[in-house]
Amino acid sequence: MSSEMQKHRVINELRAFIKKLLQNPQTLEQALDIARRHYHEGGTSEEVTLRIVEEINSMTSIHIPDDPKEFSEADVLFLELLKEVVDEEKALY
């Protein structure tokens, strides 16, 4: 896939995702609460990510594939940003 086509696909995925968050702003806080709880519980990075994905899928309008091999670039970016926010919050305390 050409780089330009891939950029366009990622932008469209992010656009749809941001639109979903704007339509239901509580979703973002729910996702952050889920991430905070699971990062606090510990485990390997993959275990934590899978628990977060499972709970986000069951508790919010966000859907992320259960298999990390099927994550889109937008899924990966969202999960990385959740981790960064949780890590930054921890560093403040």
N, C-alpha and C positions, 0 to 999 in steps of 0.2 A: 504494500500500500504506500502510495506516495506520502511524503511528509506533510504536504499541504492538505491532502484528504484526511489524514489522521488528525491533524490539528482541528479541522472542521468538525470531525466526529466528536472529538473531546469537548470542543466548545459547545456543541449541541447537547451533549450529555450534561455538562455543567449547567447550561442554561435551563434545561428541564428540571434538574435537581434544585437549583436556586428558586425556580418558579414554585416548586412543590413546598419549599421552606417558607416562601412568602405567603402562600395560600394557607399554611398551617404553622405559624411561628412557634407553637409549643413543641413541635417536632424537634427543633434544634436543641432546646433545653432538655428534652427527654433523652436525646442521643448523648448529650454531654453527661447527664446523670448516669446513664448506663455505662459510658466509658469510665467515668470516675470510679464507679463501684467495682468494675471488673479489673481495672488497673490496680486498685487498692487490694483486691483479693490475691493478685499475683499469678504466677505461672509463667510458662514460656510465652514468648511473643506471639507465636502462632496460636496457642491455646487461648490466650486472652483475646486475640483478634476474632477467633471463631465464636467465643462466647458473646462478644460484643455484637457481632453480625447476627447471631441467632436471636438475641434479645431485641435488637433494633428492628429486625424483620417482624418479630411477633408483636411489638409494642407501638410501632410507628407506621406511617405510610411509606417509609423508605423501604426499598427492597434491594438487597445486596445478595449476589449468589452465595450459596453455602460453601461452594468449593473455591478456595483462593485462586486456583488456576483460571477460573472464569471471571474474576474481578476485572472490571473495566478500569481504564486509567482514572476515570472520575471516582470510582469506588475506592481505589487505592489512595487517591489524593484526599478524599473525605476521611478515611480511616487514619491516615498520617496526620491530618490536621486535628482530629480529635485527640490523638496521642500528644501532639505538640501542646495543645491547650491544657490538657491535664498535667503534663510535665511542667509547664510554665506556672500553673497554679500551685503545684507542689513546691516549686522553687521560691515562691513568694512567702511560704509559711515555714 
